[in-house]
Amino acid sequence: MNWKKWTVITVVVLLVAVNFYLIFKKDSEIVRAAYIDEWRKIKEQNLVLSKEKPGVIAPVEEEHVYFQNGAGDFEQFLVKEGDEVQTGTALFEYSPKNLEETIDQLEAEITRLESEEDALEDNIDNLEDIVLDLATSEDEESPSNEAMMASIDAEIYEKELQLSRIEAEIEKYEKLVSISDGGLSSLTVDSPISGVVKSISHNLQNPVVTISSNDQQVVGLLEEDDMLEIKEGMSAVIYGSFGKREGTIAKIAVNPEQDPQVGAKSEYQFVVEMGEEEEETIDTNEEANNESDEEGNVESDDVDTDEPSEESPILSGSHVNIKITTTEVENALTLPTETIRAGHIYILKEEGTIEKRKVKTGIEINGIHEITSKAEVDELVVNEPGNVKNKTAFFTPIDIAKMKKKDFKDMSKKEIFRYLGRGLLTR
């Protein structure tokens, strides 16, 4: 039996010796392949670059109501602090001193308001024409066009609110003039907006009534560097105890909040107009294998928020976080940082070789790079390429779980031995 043992040992030694000879022999024809055990696919994702800023909920406007002492004798307030009022709610009443003079003043006010009404209607028509032109232009879906359209829509909405208030005022004054023939024992001053009575001056120091509007907005501060990136019309998301709301940067102040000082950075107020309530969504953290969410979105600076309670009110003065979208790239080709080495990626080609390819990148978010040079979705790229070289053959680990007996049955014995030999002789 010893001869069998020595025969096996001799064959093994010869096989090893032949392998070493072939591998290290100069100009050997044996392929020196790279072992690749990890790779990534080039993906198509939406990249969203954003900045987070703190903010506070504030009323869109505060309306100050005045009483002219020469107009008559003050009688009484008809509301108190904290009362909710609607446009047209009577705030206080007074007795006019001169009825004819009062009527003349009312008619003059009607004329003035009608002029404002005509001007606003013309302004709204012009803005709507601009929106229509932008919507039908070739660059309709460009980020700059969309931002401009959002800003103009917000301006149209604000002017329509002003128009409705003016129309209500005209109706009120016309009614007062129509009943003047019967004599007026007293007149009322009505609220120009819907909101909450913030303060009342009982000593009749103007303004005698201050009203905070029901419409709310978010106010925050931008630093000097932020002014280069953040522009009016950009979209934003507001996070607070009430949950999450979409919004738009409606206004950015031109002048700083405080007087400029040498050695101190200036800050500029910005206003976010809040949209409708958004349904709650669940965000998941990025996994180690760089998987994105189901919709292929990669976002920067995720904001951590507490679970909102049901029907949480949005309270004026409450603090919020604002995530402002500064850059958004849809359907971008992406790769993680660890696939890029010295400005190159290494593609696994179908024919079994590695292609070294120079790569250009765009924005980067959480280790995910936008690929702006030649690339295709689902191309396989070596992960952590290390010393991988161009035009090198490669082989990968056998996935036993995916191997089936049928695959071997379909192969001839010659093919089986050829692949076994390649595996033994390749390094």
C-alpha positions in Angstrom: 0.0 0.0 0.0 3.0 2.3 0.4 3.4 2.7 -3.3 -0.1 4.3 -3.5 0.7 6.7 -0.7 4.0 7.7 -2.3 2.2 8.0 -5.7 -0.3 10.5 -4.3 2.4 12.5 -2.5 4.5 12.6 -5.7 1.5 13.9 -7.8 0.7 16.6 -5.3 4.3 17.8 -5.1 4.6 17.8 -8.9 1.3 19.7 -9.2 2.5 22.4 -6.7 5.9 22.6 -8.3 4.4 23.0 -11.8 2.1 25.8 -10.5 4.9 27.7 -8.9 7.1 27.3 -12.0 4.3 28.5 -14.3 3.3 31.4 -12.1 6.7 32.9 -11.5 8.3 32.1 -14.8 9.1 35.3 -16.8 6.7 35.8 -19.7 4.5 33.1 -18.4 1.2 32.8 -20.3 -0.7 32.0 -17.0 -3.2 34.8 -16.3 -2.6 36.6 -13.1 -6.1 37.4 -12.0 -7.4 39.6 -9.2 -9.7 38.2 -6.6 -12.7 40.5 -6.1 -14.9 39.7 -3.2 -16.9 42.9 -3.0 -18.4 45.3 -5.5 -21.1 47.9 -5.9 -23.7 48.7 -8.6 -23.9 52.2 -10.1 -27.3 53.4 -9.0 -29.8 56.0 -10.2 -30.9 58.2 -7.2 -32.3 61.6 -6.4 -29.8 63.6 -4.4 -31.0 66.4 -2.1 -28.5 68.7 -0.5 -29.9 70.8 2.3 -29.1 73.1 5.2 -30.8 73.0 8.6 -31.7 76.2 10.5 -33.6 77.0 13.7 -36.8 79.1 13.4 -39.8 80.3 15.3 -43.5 80.3 14.4 -44.8 83.9 14.0 -48.0 85.5 12.7 -47.8 86.6 9.0 -48.7 90.1 10.0 -49.7 92.4 12.9 -52.3 95.0 12.1 -52.4 98.2 14.2 -55.8 100.0 14.4 -55.8 103.7 15.2 -58.4 106.2 16.6 -58.4 109.8 15.5 -59.4 112.0 18.4 -60.8 114.7 16.1 -63.2 112.3 14.5 -65.5 112.1 17.5 -66.0 110.9 21.0 -64.8 107.5 21.9 -67.5 105.3 23.4 -66.3 101.8 24.2 -64.2 98.7 23.1 -66.2 95.9 21.7 -63.5 93.2 22.1 -60.9 92.3 24.7 -57.3 90.9 24.6 -57.2 87.3 23.4 -60.5 87.4 21.5 -60.5 85.9 18.0 -61.9 88.3 15.4 -62.7 88.0 11.7 -62.3 90.5 9.0 -65.1 93.1 9.6 -65.6 92.3 13.3 -66.3 95.6 15.2 -63.5 96.5 17.5 -64.7 99.8 19.1 -67.3 102.5 18.5 -67.4 106.3 18.7 -69.8 109.1 18.1 -69.0 111.3 15.1 -68.9 115.1 15.7 -69.9 116.2 12.3 -72.1 113.9 10.3 -71.7 115.6 6.9 -68.0 115.8 7.3 -67.9 112.1 8.3 -69.9 111.1 5.2 -67.5 113.1 3.0 -64.6 111.3 4.6 -66.3 107.9 4.0 -66.9 108.7 0.3 -63.3 109.9 -0.1 -62.1 106.6 1.5 -64.3 104.6 -0.9 -62.7 106.4 -3.9 -59.2 105.7 -2.5 -59.9 102.0 -1.9 -61.4 101.6 -5.4 -58.1 103.0 -6.9 -56.2 100.5 -4.8 -58.5 97.8 -6.0 -57.9 98.6 -9.7 -54.2 98.7 -9.2 -54.1 95.3 -7.4 -56.2 93.7 -10.0 -53.8 94.9 -12.8 -50.8 93.7 -10.7 -52.4 90.2 -10.2 -53.1 90.0 -14.0 -49.5 90.8 -14.8 -48.1 88.3 -12.3 -50.5 85.6 -13.7 -49.2 86.3 -17.2 -45.6 85.9 -16.0 -46.5 82.5 -14.5 -48.2 81.4 -17.7 -45.1 82.4 -19.7 -42.8 80.4 -17.4 -45.1 77.4 -17.4 -45.1 77.2 -21.2 -41.4 77.9 -21.7 -38.8 75.3 -22.8 -37.2 75.4 -19.3 -40.5 74.9 -17.5 -39.1 72.1 -15.2 -35.7 73.8 -14.4 -35.1 74.5 -10.7 -34.7 78.2 -11.3 -38.1 78.4 -13.2 -39.9 76.3 -10.5 -38.4 78.5 -7.7 -39.5 81.7 -9.6 -43.0 80.3 -10.2 -43.4 79.4 -6.5 -42.3 82.9 -5.4 -44.7 84.6 -7.8 -47.6 82.3 -6.8 -47.0 83.3 -3.2 -47.0 86.9 -4.2 -50.3 86.5 -6.1 -51.9 84.8 -3.0 -50.8 87.7 -0.8 -52.2 90.3 -3.2 -55.5 88.4 -3.5 -55.8 88.6 0.3 -55.2 92.3 0.1 -57.8 92.6 -2.6 -60.5 90.7 -0.5 -59.8 93.0 2.4 -60.2 96.2 0.3 -63.5 94.8 -1.2 -64.8 94.2 2.3 -63.8 97.8 3.4 -65.5 99.3 0.3 -68.7 97.3 1.1 -68.6 98.5 4.7 -68.2 102.2 3.8 -70.9 102.1 1.1 -73.3 100.6 3.7 -72.5 103.5 6.1 -73.1 106.1 3.4 -76.4 104.5 2.4 -77.9 104.7 5.9 -76.6 108.3 6.5 -79.9 109.8 5.6 -81.4 108.4 8.8 -78.7 109.9 10.9 -75.7 108.1 12.6 -75.6 108.1 16.3 -72.3 106.1 16.4 -69.7 104.5 14.1 -67.6 101.4 14.6 -64.1 100.6 13.5 -63.8 97.1 12.2 -60.9 94.6 12.1 -59.1 94.7 8.7 -57.9 91.1 9.2 -58.8 87.8 10.9 -56.8 86.9 13.9 -56.4 87.4 17.6 -56.5 90.6 19.6 -53.0 90.9 20.9 -53.3 94.2 22.9 -55.7 97.0 23.7 -54.7 100.5 24.8 -57.4 101.6 27.3 -55.8 105.0 27.7 -56.4 105.5 23.9 -52.8 105.8 23.0 -52.4 104.8 19.4 -52.5 102.1 18.2 -55.5 101.4 20.3 -55.8 97.8 19.1 -53.2 95.4 17.8 -54.3 92.2 16.0 -52.1 89.2 15.2 -53.2 87.4 12.0 -54.3 83.8 12.1 -52.0 83.0 9.1 -48.7 81.8 10.4 -45.2 81.8 9.0 -41.7 80.7 10.2 -39.0 83.3 10.8 -35.3 82.5 11.1 -31.8 84.0 10.7 -29.2 83.3 8.0 -25.5 83.9 8.4 -23.4 85.7 5.7 -22.2 82.5 4.1 -25.8 81.2 3.9 -26.8 84.1 1.8 -24.6 82.8 -1.1 -26.5 79.5 -1.2 -30.1 80.1 0.1 -32.4 82.1 -2.2 -36.1 83.1 -2.2 -38.3 80.4 -3.8 -36.3 77.4 -2.4 -38.4 74.7 -0.9 -38.1 73.8 2.8 -39.5 71.4 5.4 -40.5 72.6 8.9 -40.3 70.1 11.8 -42.0 70.9 15.1 -44.2 69.4 17.8 -47.0 69.5 15.3 -45.2 67.1 12.9 -43.9 68.1 9.5 -44.9 70.9 7.0 -43.7 71.8 3.6 -42.8 75.4 3.0 -41.1 77.9 0.6 -38.6 80.6 1.3 -40.8 83.6 0.7 -38.5 86.5 1.7 -34.9 87.1 2.7 -34.0 90.5 4.2 -31.5 92.7 2.3 -30.3 94.4 5.4 -28.9 92.7 8.5 -30.8 92.4 11.8 -28.2 94.5 13.7 -26.0 97.3 12.6 -22.9 95.9 10.9 -19.8 95.7 13.1 -16.2 95.0 12.2 -15.2 91.5 13.5 -18.8 90.3 13.9 -20.8 88.3 11.4 -24.0 89.8 10.2 -27.3 87.9 10.3 -30.3 88.3 8.0 -33.9 87.4 8.7 -35.7 85.0 6.3 -39.3 84.0 6.2 -40.7 80.6 5.3 -44.3 80.4 4.1 -45.9 77.2 5.3 -47.9 74.9 3.1 -50.6 72.4 3.8 -50.1 69.7 6.5 -48.2 66.7 5.1 -48.9 63.1 5.9 -46.4 61.6 8.3 -43.6 59.6 6.7 -41.0 57.3 8.2 -37.3 58.0 7.3 -34.8 55.2 7.7 -31.0 55.6 8.2 -28.6 54.7 5.5 -27.4 51.1 5.9 -23.8 50.0 5.7 -24.3 48.6 2.2 -25.3 52.1 1.0 -28.9 51.1 0.2 -31.1 54.2 -0.3 -34.9 54.4 0.5 -37.4 52.8 -1.8 -37.7 55.9 -4.0 -33.9 56.2 -4.4 -33.5 59.4 -2.5 -30.4 60.4 -0.6 -30.7 63.5 1.6 -28.3 65.4 3.8 -28.6 66.5 7.4 -31.6 64.4 8.5 -33.5 66.2 11.2 -34.4 64.2 14.3 -37.9 65.0 15.6 -40.0 63.7 18.4 -43.2 61.8 17.5 -45.9 64.5 17.2 -49.0 64.1 19.3 -52.4 63.8 17.5 -53.8 67.1 16.3 -51.0 69.2 17.9 -51.7 72.9 17.4 -49.2 75.2 15.7 -48.5 77.8 18.4 -47.1 81.2 17.7 -43.8 81.5 19.4 -43.0 77.8 19.3 -39.5 76.8 18.0 -39.0 74.6 15.0 -36.2 73.2 12.8 -36.1 74.2 9.1 -34.5 72.0 6.4 -33.9 74.1 3.3 -33.2 72.3 0.0 -30.3 74.1 -1.6 -29.5 71.6 -4.4 -31.5 68.8 -5.9 -30.3 66.4 -8.6 -32.9 64.0 -10.0 -32.0 60.6 -11.5 -28.3 61.1 -10.7 -25.8 58.2 -11.2 -24.2 57.5 -7.8 -21.4 55.5 -6.2 -20.2 55.4 -2.6 -16.8 56.9 -1.6 -15.1 53.6 -1.1 -15.4 52.7 -4.8 -13.3 55.7 -5.9 -9.5 55.6 -5.8 -7.5 58.6 -6.9 -10.2 59.8 -9.3 -10.7 56.4 -10.9 -13.2 53.6 -10.6 -12.7 50.0 -11.6 -15.4 48.4 -13.7 -16.0 44.6 -13.7 -16.6 43.8 -17.4 -18.7 41.0 -18.6 -15.8 39.4 -20.5 -14.0 38.9 -17.1 -11.6 41.8 -17.1 -11.3 45.0 -15.1 -11.5 48.4 -16.8 -9.9 51.4 -15.0 -12.0 54.5 -15.8 -11.4 58.1 -14.9 -14.4 59.5 -13.1 -15.8 63.0 -12.5 -18.0 63.6 -9.5 -20.6 66.3 -8.7 -22.3 66.8 -5.3 -21.5 64.4 -2.3 -24.0 63.5 0.4 -23.3 61.2 3.3 -20.6 59.4 1.4 -22.6 59.1 -1.8 -21.1 60.8 -4.9 -22.9 62.0 -8.0 -21.1 60.6 -11.1 -21.1 63.2 -13.9 -18.7 61.4 -16.3 -19.4 58.3 -18.6 -21.2 55.6 -16.6 -24.3 53.4 -16.9 -26.8 52.2 -14.4 -26.1 48.7 -12.9 -22.5 48.6 -14.0 -20.5 46.7 -11.4 -17.6 48.6 -9.7 -14.9 47.2 -7.4 -15.4 48.2 -3.8 -12.2 49.4 -2.1 -10.0 48.6 -5.2 -6.7 48.7 -3.4 -4.0 47.4 -5.8 -6.3 46.4 -8.6 -4.9 47.1 -12.1 -6.4 48.0 -15.4 -7.1 45.2 -17.9 -6.6 42.5 -15.3 -8.7 39.4 -15.3 -10.7 38.8 -12.2 -12.5 36.0 -10.3 -15.1 36.2 -7.6 -16.1 33.8 -4.7 -18.3 30.9 -5.4 -21.8 31.4 -4.1 -22.7 27.9 -3.0 -26.3 28.9 -2.3 -26.8 29.8 -5.9 -25.2 26.7 -7.4 -27.6 24.0 -8.8 -27.0 20.5 -9.9 -28.5 21.3 -13.3 -25.7 23.7 -14.0 -23.2 20.9 -13.7 -25.3 18.5 -15.7 -25.4 20.9 -18.6 -21.6 21.2 -18.6 -19.3 18.7 -20.4 -16.5 17.0 -18.5 -14.0 18.9 -20.6 -15.5 22.2 -19.4 -15.5 21.1 -15.8 -11.8 20.2 -15.9 -11.0 23.4 -17.8 -12.6 25.6 -15.1 -11.0 23.6 -12.3 -7.7 24.0 -14.0 -8.2 27.7 -14.4 -9.0 28.0 -10.7 -5.9 26.1 -9.7 -3.5 27.9 -12.0 -4.8 31.5 -11.6 -3.6 33.9 -9.0 
